[in-house]
Amino acid sequence: MRASKKSVRQGTIVRSRRMSLDSNANPSGRLRTVALAALAFLAGAIGPARAGTASDHWAFQPVRLPALPAVRDPGWCRQPLDRFVLRKLEREKIAPSPQADRPTLLRRLSIDLAGLPPTPAEIDAFANDPDPAAWEHQVDRLLASPRFGERWGRHWLDLARYADSSGYQVDRERPWAWVYRQWVVDSINRDQPFDEFTVWQLAGDMVGKDPRDGGPGPVIAAGFHRMALSNHEDGVDAREFAARALVDRVSTTGTAWLGLTVGCAECHSHKYDPISQREFYQLYAFFQGADEADRTVAPGTTAYTFAQKTQPPPTHVHVRGDFLREGERVEPGVPACLGNRPAAPTNRLDLARWIASPANPLTARVAVNQAWLHLFGRGLVATTEDFGTRGETPSHPELLDWLAATFVRDGWSRKALVRGIVLSATYRQSSRHRPELGDRDPENRWLARQARVRVESEVLRDAALAVAGRLDLRLGGPSFRPHMPEELRFLGTAGAWTWTDDTGPVLFRRSLYMYAQRTVPHPLLPTFDQADPSAPCTRRERSNTPLQALTLQNNPVFVEAARALADAAIRGCPDDGARAEWAFRRCVGRMPTATERARLRKLETDASRADPGNAMFVVAQTLLNLDEFQCRE
């Protein structure tokens, strides 16, 4: 997650305090007066001058379905949500952007829904389809694809802090972690209602068997909180790390479903949101009643899950967060600020049902905001991890509530939510830069255009292999281990185990299935801002570094992809002069312009003079380094 404004301002306070306030050092006393005034102002800006209250903060109010607003140009709107966007633009006297061309639209949709670029054949079919419902057909095709579950499953795994090892110094292997990952993918592919998706992950072991088919889905889903770090070193204080695990479960639940920094109330009452330390430990009490358990869910397959204790131990407030200093005893309960407190919650299943209740003001809002983030590059609430009083207010508050209310009305269907958004005129806008928006709306909060963003690390690797014809699309199964640099393979496990490279076609599986080691992760994906599995990640960073360009040029995966793309161009295009154009279209989904065509030919000619046998390889490497290939427009 990104550094908060709070942490930045606190850093300012620390630096300010280094100023000398000694009157001897500042005889006039002016510096002392100015410094004290500045410190007082800054302390007021970040200090607990006013905690948020349930009565005035927007996020704690019940979700209500707003009426659709009137707009001057209703013909532009393709979905009800467009009215909320257009009304904002009309008030600001800004016109929306024109619709993107069909190749760009399909590439955007394919990356957003499947995490892969479309093939030239798919682009041609859509570009030449005269059916007025051609776009709807493409949307439905991709929503029905198993690639949708892989793509959107990866989003959820960022929140679940998924990894294949346990972390800390020993970083023990978790050979069955992939069972939870596969459940997530399958659940999203079958469009499991999000409320049930929630209940199973928080208390699936208490649900038991899947009521539809008697399967072990709920038990596997309860592995959500088994994905966190765990310490297996000799001599550790088991009680200390048990307390840490419980704190993580409370904090992660608050982040993933409620969009609140609940963890800030571990040591003291929250400084900004109306969550007391007592309420934090009431949430803690729900999880204290569960023991970690491993269960056989199929022959030869184990799931990491939980088992509810018959007699949960008593829960006490930890004075200043110290597990050795027990204070007031508390019973399971939920924060009063959210308004829909159940009568007498006693266990995790009660908590899960409360979180997944339509009356909860946060769960649906947080879920639809996450979906919006993945389709526009920015949430309607930009601080996706913080809907509290220190977070940003929604850019379109009525749209957020309309999406949340219709999400619940439509049975908490993720696919219905995504379908409604991508069918909108707002989603279909061009992402072309508009100079007039540079000063008025540089962050595109008003949505006068689509977002142009670099794709995530997994999508970049998968796209390179896909355009080269090397991507292995087998669904599910254990994680694979790519080649690990020699200087890294023995690090991070304290000798408990050694990284062993896999071989063969498995190395070209989707990045979702790449082994995720916590202490020493494989360097490829983190170079492009893969989420850190140590904590839930609601939005990824997007950096731009020289190391990324060097990785695209030299990493074995991208070198192999460039060679395969060059070979495919030679095989697939008998005309020597058109091979570079053929490869260009494979990579970016369109034909090159006249200027680009001339540059491609010059590149190929120059490369051929230097090394005739590798000319197309040089072209392919260049294409995989194009900004347009790395971005979703």
N, C-alpha and C positions, 0 to 999 in steps of 0.2 A: 504494500500500500504506500501511497505517497506521504511524504512528510506533511503534517498538518500545519495550518497557520499558527496554531498554538505553539508547536515546537519551535517554529521560526522566531516567534515573538519572545519565547523564553530565552532563546539564544541571544537576542538583542538585550534582554535584561542582564544576562550574565556579562556581556561585554560592557554594558553601561556601568555595572557595579565596579569595574576595574578603575573607573575614574577616581582620582583622589578627591575626597571630600574634606580633607584636613584644611582648616582655615589658615594654618601657617604656610601651607603649600599654595594657597590661593588667598592672599591677604585681603583682597577686596571683598571676598565672600560671594562674588557674583557667580563664579563657576559652581560653588556649592549650592547656591539657590537654584540655578538653572538645572543642575544635575538632579537635585531632589525633586524638582517639579517634573522633570522628564520621567524619572523613575516612578513617581506617583501616577502620572498619566498612563505609562505603559503597564504598570501593575494593575491599574483599573481596567485596562483593555483586556488583560488576560486573567485577572483574578476573579474570585468568586463573589463579585459584587451582586450578581443576580442569577440565581439558578433558574433554569427553565421550569415552567409549570405546565401542568396538563391543561390548564384553562386557556392558555394563549398561544401555545406552539402549534403550528399547522399540522405537524406529523402525528400528533397525539389525538387529533380530532377524528371522528368516525368518517369512513369513506362514504360519500354520497354520489350518486350518478348525476352529474350536472346536465343541464339542458344544452343541446347543440346550439352554438352561437350563430347569429345571422351574419352573413358576409356579403360583400358587394359583388363578388364573382363566384357564385356557387358552381358554375360550370367547371371550374378548375378542380374541384374536390372530387376525388374518386372513392374516398372512404370517409366515414363520419369524423375520424380524427383530424382530417385535413382542415376542417372548419376551425378548429382551435388554433392551428398553425397559421392559417390564412388571416384570421381575425387579428392576430398579433402583428403580422406583416403589414396589414392594411393600416393599423393604427400607427405604425412606424413609417408609413408611406414607402415601403420597400416591396418591390415585385418579387415573386418567387422565381427561381431559375427555371429555364426550359427543361423538358424531359431529356435525359441522356439518350444517346443513340442505342440501338438494340444490342450491338456487341458489348458495349460498356455495361449496359444493364444486366445482361446475362452473366458477364464475368463477376460483377458485383454480387449478384444473387447467389451464384454458385459458390463463391468464396464465403459469403455470409452463412449460407445454409449447409453447405457440404464441406467447406474448408479446402476445396480444390478448384482449379480453373476449369472452365468448360473446354471441351474438345472443339476443334474447327468444325466437325460435323454437327455438333450440338448448336454452335453459333449459326451455321448456315441454315439449319432447320428452323430456328427461331426467327432469323432475319427474313426468311422467305415465307413465313407462315402468314397467310392473309386473314386468318381467323381473328375476329375482334377479341376473342378470349385467349389469344396466344400466350399472353403474359401469365394469366391464371393457370394455364396448362403447365408452364415451366415451374411456377411456384409449387403446384401440387406434385409434380414429378419429383422435385427435390425434397419436399417434406416427406414423401413416401420412401425416399432412398434411405438405406441403412447408414449412409454417410452423415445424415442429419444427426443421428444419435451420437456418432463419433465426434462431430464438430461441437455440438452443444453439450455433450458429455464432458468435453475438455473444459468448457467454461465452468461447469459445476465442480469439476475436480480441483480447480483453483481454489474454490471456497472450502472444499473438503480437506485441503492440504495433503493431497494424495502423494504418496511416495512408496517405493518398494523396499525401503530400509527404515530403521527405527530412529536413526539420528544419534547424537552424542558421540563419544569417542569410539565406542565399539561399532556403532552403526550396523547393528545386526540385520541380516536379510529378513524380509517378510515374503516368503515364497508364495503366499496365498493372497496378497493384497490385490492382485489382479481380479479376483473373484468379485470384490466390491466394484471395481472399475467396470467390469462387464455388466454388472447389474445396472449401474447408472446408464450405460449406453443402451441396454435393452429397454429400460424403463422409459427413456426419452423417445426411443423409436416407436414404442407402442402407445405413446402419449398418455402415460399414467397421470391422472389428475395431480396437480401440484400439491393439493392438500394431503392426499394420501402419500405422495412422494415424501412429504415432510414428516408425517406421522411415522412412517416405516423407518426413516433414518434416525429419528430420535427415540423410538420405542418399539422397533420392529420385533425384538425378541419377546415383547409382551403381547404383540399381536399374534405371533405364532405363524401359522401357515397362511399362504395366499388364499383368500376366500374364494377366488375364482377357479383355481386349478389345484389347490392343495400343495403348491410348491413352496420352496424355502425362501422366496423373495424377501419377505419381511425380516427374516433372521439375517440374511446377507446385508440388507440395507442398513441394519443397525450398526454395521461396521463403520459408518460415517465417523463416529468419534473414536474408532480404533485406528484411524489414519494419522493421528497426532504423534508427536515425538514420544519415545519411551526410552528409559535408561536401563541398560542391562549390565552396567559395569559392576565389578566386584566391589563390595564395601560401601555401596550407596545407601543412603537413608531411605528405606522403602516408604516410610510415612511421608517424608518430604516430597518425594516424586509422585506419590499418590495424590497429595494435595495440589501439586503443580498440574497434574492431569485433570483434576476436577476444575481447577480455575480455567484451564484451556477450554474445557467443554462448555462452561458457562459463557466465556468470552466469545468463542467461535459461534455458538448458537445465537448470541446477540448480534454478531456481525452478519452472519449468513442469512438469517431470516428476519431480523428486526431492524437491521441497519443502524444499530446503536453501539456506542463504545461502552458496553456494559462493564468490561474489564476495568475501567477507571474507578469503579466503586469497590474494588477488592480491599484496598487498604483504608479507605475513608469514603464517605458519601461523595457521589459524583459532583464535581465542581460546577458543572454547567447544566446537566440534565437532571430531572427529578427522580433520580435513582439513588436510594440510600444504601449505605453499606449493609444494613440489615437485609434489605431486599436482595442484594447480591448473594448473600449467604442463604436466603430462602430459595433462590434458584439453584445454588450449590447443593442444597439438600436433596433436590430431585435426582441428581446424578450420583450422590453419595450412596444411594440405595442400589447401585448396579455394580456387579463384578464383571471384569473382563473374562470372556470365555471363548474357546475355539470349538466349533461344531462341524461335524461331517455333514455336508449338504448334498453330496452325490458321491458315488464310489470313487475314492481316490482324490476327493476335493474337499477342502476345509474352508470355512468362513471364519473371519475374525469378527466376533460379535459380543454380546453382553448377556448376562443372566441376572434377573432381579432378585435381590436378597429377600428372604422371608421376613427377617427382622432388620430393617435398615438401622444403622447406628445413629445416635443423636447428632445433630449438627449444631455447631456453635459459631458465632462470629469470631473471626481471627483478628485479634487486636493488632491494628496496623498491618494486617496481612500476614502476621507471623503465625504459622500453624501450631507452634508450641504454646501460644498464649490464647487460650480459649476464653471467650467472653460470653455474652448472652446466648442462651439456647434459642434456636429458631426452628419453626416448622416449615415445610415446603410452601411456597407462595410465589406470586408474580408481582411485578411492579404495579403500584396503584395508578401511575400516570397514564397507563394504556386503557384504563376505563372498563374493560370487559373481564373483570376478575371472576374466575369460576368460584362456585360456592365453597367447595372444600377440596382443593387439589391435594392429592396425597402421593402421586408417583409420576414417573416420566411419561406414561401414557396420557395422564391428565394434562401435563405440561404440553405435550405434543399436540393434543387436540385444541388446547387454548391457542397455541401459536398458529395452527392451521384453521382457526375459526374465521368465518367471514366478518365477525364483529371485531377482530383484531385490527386496529387501524394501520398497522405497519406491514404485515406480511405480504399482502397483495401489492401494496405500493412498492416495496423493495423489489419484489420479483419482476414487476413490469418495468421498473427502472433499469434493472440489470439487462433485460431483453432489449430495451431501447439503446443502452450503451453498446451492445454488441452489433446493433444495426446502424448506428449513427456515429460511433466513435466517442460519444459523450452521453452521459445520462441526463434525463430531464432534471434530476438532482445530480449535480456534478460530483459532489462528495458521496459517492455510492456507499461508502463504508460508514457514513455518519449522517443520519437523518435528524440528529439532535439539534439543540439550539446553537451549537457551534458549526454546524454544517451549512452548506449553501441552501438557499431557498430554491424551489423549483422554478425553472424558466417558464414553464407552462403549467401552473398548479391545477387548473381545471382539466387539462388533458391528462395529467398524471392520475387524477381521480377517476376520469372517464375510463381510462385503460384498466385501472385496478377494479373498478366496479364491473366492467364487462368481462374481465378475466374471471372473476368469481361467478358471474351470471352464466358464463359459457362452460361451467364445470371445471374451472381451474385448468383449462386446456392450454398447454404451452404451444402446441401447433396452431390452434385457433388464434392465439395472441400474435404469434409471429406472422401468420398468414395475413391477418388484418393490417399489420404494419407494412409489410412489403408490398401489398397491393395498393398502398396509398400513393397519391401524387407527391407527397412530401418525400417519401423514400425514393421515388423514381427521378427526382431532380438531378440535373447535372452537378458535378462537383467542381466545375471550372471556377477558377479564381475570378472574383468580381471586384475591381478596384474600389468601387463605391462602398463596399462592405468592409474594407480594410480598417477604416477609422470608426465606423458606426457599430460594427459587430464582428470584431476580429476573431472571436472564439465561436462564432456561428451559433450563438445561443438562440437566436430567433428562427433558425432553420430556413434561411433563404436559399440554401443550397445543400447538397449532400456533402459528406465529409470525405476527404482524401487522406487515408491513413496507411501506414506501413502495416503489412500483415504480421501476425504473430509468428514466433519462431517455428512452431510446428507447421504452420501453413506454408511458410517459406521453404522449408525442407521438403515437405510433401509435394508442393507445386513443382519444384525442380525435378524431382523424380517422376512426377506425372507427365510433364511435357516431354521428358526424355523416354517415356515408355517403360520405366523401370519400377514403378510403384507397385508393391504387393498389397492388394486390397483384401486380403483375408481378414475376416471379422473375428475379434475376440482372442482369448487365449492368454498365456503367460507373456511377460515382458521379454523383449530381446535385448541383448547387450551388444552395442556396436563396438568398434575398435576404440579402445581407451589408450591415450598416449602413455608410453612406458613410464614416464616420470610421475604419472598420477595413479596408476593401477594399484599400487601398494599402499596408498595413503588413505587415511580416514576410517580404517577398520581396526586399528590396533592389533593387526595380525589375526583377527578373528576369522577372516575369509579373504579371498583374493578375487579380484575382478577377472573373469574369463571371457574373452571375446567369443561371440557367436560367429558362425560362418554360413554362407549360402544365401538363398533368397530372403530369408528372414531379416537380413540386414536392411532390406528395402521396404519393410512394412511401414505403416503410418507412424508418425512420431508419437501419437497417443500411446503406442505400445512400447516405446523405448524405456528401458530400465531407468528409474528415477532414484538415484542414490543421493541421500541428503548431505552427508559430510563433504564428499568430493563428487559433485555431479559431473556428468560428462560435459565437457566445455562447449559443445556446439550450441545447444538451445539456450543456455543462460547468456551467451554472447548477444543474442537477439531478444533479451528481456523476458525469458521464461519466468513464470511465477516461482517465488521461493516457497517450498512446501513447509517451511517452519511455522507459517501462520496463514490464516485465510486471506486470500487476495481477491478483492472485489474488482479491481481494475489494474491492468498492467501498465508499467512505464513504457515509454517509447523513446529510446535513445538513438543517437546517430554518432557512431564512432569509427575511426579508421580500422579498428580491429574487425568490424563487421565486413568491410570491403575485403580485407585480407582473408577472412574466413571463406567468403564466397569464391575467392580465387584459389585457395589452397586446401580447404578441408576435403578429405577423401570423398565424402558424399557428393559435394558439388563438382569435384573433378570428374567423378564417375558419371554424374548426370550430364555434364558438358560433353563427355566422350560419347555417351549413348545418344544424346541429341544430335551431335554431328553425324554419327553413323546412321541415325534415322533419316536425317536430311539427305544423305547420299543415297540411301536405299529408296526413299520415298519420292525423290524428285529427280527424274532423269535429266532435266535441264540444268547443267552446271551453273548457269547464270542466275537461276531462280532459287537455288538452295538456301541462300541466306534469307531471302524473303519468306520462304516456307518455314524456316526455323523461327523467324521473327513473329509470324502469325501464331505459331504454336505457343510462344511465350506470352504474348500480350493480347492475343485475341482479335487482332485487326491487321490489315495490310499496312505496310509502311507508306509514308508520304513520299513524294518525289525526292525531297531532300534526304530523308532517311534512307531511301533506296540507294541513292548515290553514295552515301557514307558507308552503307553496308558493303557495296561493291568495292569501294576503295579499301576498306578494312580487309576484305577477303583477298584482294589483289596483293596488298602489302604483306599479308601473312603468308600468302603462297610463295612470294619471292624469298622470304626468309626461311620457310620450312614448308614445302609443298604438301607433305603428308599430313600436316596438322593445321592447315588453313581453316577448315570448318570447325575444328576444335577451338581455335582462337575466337572465331565468330560466336560459337555457342557460349563460351565463357563470358564474352562481352554481353550477350543477350541476358544471361542469368544475373548479370550485375546491373542491368538497367533499372533505374528507379521505378519505371512503370511496371516492371515485372514484380518488384518487391512491394508495390502498393495496390491497394484496393480503391478504386475510384467510383 
